[in-house]
Amino acid sequence: MNSLIYNIPVHLVPHYRDRRVVVRALELNNIAEVLPDSDRENLQFIQLPSAGIEPANLNGFADWGEDVPLDILINDPVQEFPLLYHFSKLLDKHPIRVSIAVKPGFIKAVKLAAALNFAVKLVVGQPDDVLIEEMSQVLDMYLHRSGISQPIEYFHSLFLSSYRQEPTSLWMIQEDDPDHFRFISDEGEETVSPRFAGSDPASRTPSNGSSDCSACEFETRCGGYFKWPDADYNCRGVKILFATIEAAAEELRGDVASMIAVQGGPQPL
């Protein structure tokens, strides 16, 4: 089987039989008709925008495909975040992630998603200083607020990678790695992800980031992610976020090592 994951609009489902897919839909009432049980084996998750979703449009999904993950796209966080309440009734049967565009005021959507026990993914491009400050607040919330029980990506995977001292890739975490993901537009055109819309993804991939990256201490995990699309982007702010994550992971490793030294026993993974 093709190992790529294709993010496809719902009307193209018949063209991607036997392939691993993320299905984009505008509503869920007729999802059982479009995606029969025979197609669910390769379904990674269903993705839909929050804007315009009415509670009645969720009824058809509530009892279908138990455990099918749902990804809710929040493109306008300030206006759309209250709509997340509509999805809370689905959480008993379906894992839910909220993908939130990093735009001014997005922390409101993050806080509500976390309070509703949803996983979070930050859809981030090249944040300016204002957004870096807001991202810092979200990172502090993830690292230190005890009530956070679900991942906030990309922070979560980077933290685990640093703590375990294992390799990872921001391109993979953000589902933008050209070796693993493809985005199919509503018109059927293929690219790597919406991040590459209107550009040739071959011109910048995880392996050929900006020349600034070669001297960066975070290059092995970032892979030039924040140098797209503007290779001259100043990464000062995102480096502070990386450093904060690594410091927190190192602190936890030290705490765990001290505890083991006192109590004995193997170190947890």
C-alpha positions in Angstrom: 0.0 0.0 0.0 1.1 3.6 -0.7 2.5 4.9 2.6 1.5 8.5 1.8 -1.4 10.1 3.7 -3.7 12.1 1.4 -5.8 14.9 2.7 -8.7 14.9 0.3 -12.1 16.6 -0.1 -15.0 14.3 0.7 -16.2 14.2 -3.0 -12.9 12.6 -4.0 -13.2 9.6 -1.6 -14.1 7.2 -4.5 -10.8 8.1 -6.2 -8.6 7.2 -3.2 -9.8 3.7 -2.4 -7.1 1.7 -0.6 -5.1 4.7 0.3 -4.6 6.3 3.7 -6.7 9.4 3.8 -7.8 12.4 5.8 -11.2 13.4 4.6 -12.3 17.0 4.6 -16.0 17.6 5.0 -18.2 20.6 5.5 -20.8 18.7 7.4 -21.2 15.2 9.0 -24.8 14.3 8.6 -24.3 12.1 5.5 -20.8 10.9 6.3 -22.0 7.3 6.6 -23.2 7.3 3.0 -20.0 8.8 1.7 -17.7 6.6 3.9 -19.1 3.1 4.2 -17.6 0.8 6.8 -15.4 -0.8 4.1 -13.5 2.5 3.7 -12.9 3.2 7.3 -9.8 1.0 7.6 -7.6 3.6 5.8 -9.3 6.6 7.3 -6.9 8.6 9.5 -9.4 11.2 10.7 -12.2 13.5 9.4 -11.4 17.1 9.2 -14.0 19.9 9.1 -14.1 23.6 9.6 -15.9 24.9 12.7 -17.3 27.9 11.0 -21.0 27.5 10.2 -21.4 24.2 12.0 -24.8 23.9 13.5 -25.5 21.4 16.3 -28.0 19.6 14.1 -25.3 18.9 11.6 -23.4 16.8 14.1 -26.2 14.4 15.0 -25.5 12.0 12.1 -21.9 11.6 13.2 -22.5 11.0 16.9 -23.5 7.4 16.6 -21.4 6.5 13.5 -17.9 5.2 13.3 -17.2 5.2 17.0 -13.5 6.1 17.7 -13.1 7.8 14.3 -10.9 10.8 15.1 -12.2 14.3 14.3 -10.1 17.3 13.5 -11.8 20.7 13.8 -10.2 23.6 11.9 -10.3 27.0 13.5 -9.1 29.6 11.0 -10.5 32.7 12.7 -9.9 32.0 16.4 -11.4 35.1 17.9 -14.7 34.7 16.1 -14.9 30.9 15.9 -13.7 29.6 19.3 -17.2 29.6 21.0 -18.3 27.1 18.3 -16.2 24.5 20.0 -18.9 23.9 22.6 -21.0 22.2 19.9 -18.4 19.4 19.6 -18.2 18.6 23.3 -21.0 16.0 23.1 -19.0 14.0 20.6 -16.0 13.4 22.9 -17.4 10.4 24.6 -17.3 8.4 21.3 -14.7 10.2 19.2 -11.1 11.6 19.8 -11.2 15.3 19.0 -8.3 17.6 18.0 -8.7 21.3 17.3 -6.3 22.7 14.7 -6.0 26.4 15.5 -4.5 29.0 13.2 -1.9 31.1 15.0 -3.5 34.5 14.5 -3.9 37.3 17.0 -6.2 36.2 19.9 -5.7 32.5 19.2 -5.0 31.8 22.8 -8.7 32.1 23.5 -9.4 29.1 21.3 -6.5 27.1 22.9 -7.8 27.8 26.4 -11.4 26.7 25.5 -10.2 23.6 23.6 -8.0 22.6 26.6 -10.9 23.2 29.0 -13.1 20.9 26.9 -10.4 18.2 27.0 -9.6 18.4 23.2 -6.2 17.9 21.8 -4.7 21.0 20.1 -2.5 21.5 17.1 -1.2 25.0 16.4 -1.2 25.8 12.7 1.7 28.1 12.5 3.6 29.8 9.7 6.2 32.6 10.4 4.9 34.3 13.6 5.7 37.9 14.3 6.7 39.2 17.7 3.1 39.6 18.8 2.3 36.1 18.0 5.5 34.8 19.6 4.4 36.4 22.8 1.0 34.7 22.6 2.7 31.4 21.7 4.9 31.8 24.8 1.8 32.1 27.0 0.3 29.0 25.4 3.6 27.1 26.0 3.7 28.2 29.6 0.1 27.0 30.0 1.1 23.6 28.5 4.2 23.2 30.6 2.8 24.4 34.0 -0.9 24.2 34.2 -1.8 21.0 35.9 -5.3 20.8 34.3 -3.9 20.3 30.8 -4.6 16.7 30.0 -4.3 16.6 26.2 -1.4 17.4 23.9 -0.8 20.9 22.5 1.2 20.4 19.4 3.8 21.1 18.3 5.0 21.8 21.9 4.1 18.3 23.2 6.1 16.2 20.7 9.1 18.5 20.9 9.0 18.3 24.7 8.9 14.5 24.6 11.7 14.4 22.0 13.9 16.6 24.2 13.0 14.7 27.4 13.7 11.3 25.8 16.6 12.6 23.8 15.1 11.1 20.7 15.0 12.5 17.2 11.8 14.1 15.8 10.9 16.4 12.9 8.7 19.5 13.1 7.7 18.7 9.5 6.3 15.4 10.6 4.6 16.8 13.8 2.9 19.5 11.7 1.9 16.9 9.0 3.8 18.8 6.3 6.6 16.3 5.5 6.6 15.8 1.7 7.8 12.2 2.2 4.6 11.3 4.1 1.8 13.7 3.3 -0.1 15.1 0.3 -2.8 17.7 0.2 -5.4 17.4 -2.6 -7.3 20.6 -3.4 -11.0 20.7 -4.0 -10.1 20.8 -7.7 -8.0 17.7 -7.4 -4.6 19.3 -7.5 -1.9 17.8 -5.4 0.7 19.5 -3.2 2.3 18.7 0.1 0.2 20.9 2.3 -1.8 24.2 2.3 1.5 25.7 3.5 2.9 25.3 0.0 -0.1 26.7 -1.8 1.0 28.6 -4.9 4.6 27.4 -4.6 6.7 24.5 -5.7 7.3 22.3 -2.6 10.4 20.9 -4.2 12.0 24.3 -3.8 12.0 24.0 0.0 11.8 20.7 1.9 12.9 19.4 5.3 16.3 18.6 3.8 17.2 21.9 2.1 16.2 24.7 4.5 17.8 28.1 4.6 21.6 28.4 5.0 21.0 30.0 8.4 19.8 26.6 9.6 23.2 24.9 9.4 24.5 26.8 12.5 21.3 26.6 14.4 21.2 24.4 17.6 17.6 23.4 16.9 18.1 22.4 13.2 17.8 18.7 13.8 14.3 19.0 15.1 13.1 22.1 13.1 14.7 21.2 9.8 14.2 24.7 8.4 10.4 24.6 9.1 10.2 28.3 10.0 12.2 29.4 6.9 9.3 28.7 4.6 8.0 30.6 2.6 10.4 33.5 3.5 13.9 32.2 3.8 14.9 35.6 5.4 12.5 35.1 8.3 14.2 36.0 11.7 13.8 32.9 13.9 14.8 34.7 17.1 11.4 34.3 18.6 10.8 30.6 17.7 14.3 29.8 19.0 13.3 31.1 22.4 10.3 28.7 22.3 12.6 25.8 21.4 15.0 26.8 24.2 12.2 27.0 26.7 11.0 23.5 25.8 14.5 22.0 26.0 15.1 23.6 29.4 11.8 22.2 30.7 12.7 18.8 29.4 16.2 18.9 31.0 14.7 20.1 34.3 12.3 17.2 34.3 15.1 14.7 33.5 17.0 16.1 36.4 14.0 15.8 38.8 13.3 12.2 37.7 17.0 11.3 38.1 17.0 12.7 41.6 13.9 10.8 42.5 15.3 7.6 41.2 18.5 8.1 43.1 16.5 8.5 46.3 13.9 5.8 45.7 15.6 3.4 43.3 14.0 1.8 40.3 14.1 2.3 36.5 13.6 5.7 34.9 10.2 6.0 33.2 10.1 6.5 29.5 
